[in-house]
Amino acid sequence: MFLLPLALLLATAPAETSYRPLDLATLAQGQPGPGLVRVSGRYLALAGFSELVRGVVSNDRYALRVEGQAFDWTPEAGALVELWGLLEVDERGPVLRFHNGRRSDDTSRAPRPAPALAEGKRTRLWLKVTESGASPFPLKTGITEDGRSVMLPASYRGPFGLVCLQGTLGTLGRGFALREPSPCKDKERTSR
């Protein structure tokens, strides 16, 4: 039941890579193709949501729709921001699938894409850990900043919310599970 949506998400999610800068004027000329981008401008919210980002980022002449789940930060309406995510084109035109962002004057934050995921690989991941479902089968899942899901074992008793975890990746259908997750030992090297 949960494997099909997870498999579809993982099949479309990007592997570790850098976000290329995107100028809104260049976007208006139709030059950039889809991919991971960073874009700056003023954020205008379409509505207030606690865990969703829906609005536009604009400069004086051009605007780009922004949609997605909040990871560990949500842009404030009217603020000058730098946002990063996946640039796509849908039936309404270009859209930035929001991964995360920062205020333009906050240099302490930067993109933190997850490494490429491979079975048997020991890795450390920044995850937004949640629990869903009901007893006796609660589902514990971690979502990376760039939107990939990683299943956690039912025995996971660690904290929820934004957590750095390390462990060995195993496969779960076409998706991944983090075996024997534990808190990252050296958080300085894994934080922003």
Secondary structure, 3 states (H helix, E strand, C coil): CCHHHHHHHHHHCCCCCCCEEECHHHHHCCCCCCEEEEEEEEEEECCCCCCEEEEEEECCCCEEEEEEECCCCCCCCCCEEEEEEEEEEECCEEEEEEEEEEECCCCCCCCCCCCCCCCCCEEEEEEEEEEECCCCCCEEEEECCCCCEEEECCCCCCCCEEEEEEEEEEEECCEEEEEEEEECCCHHHHCC
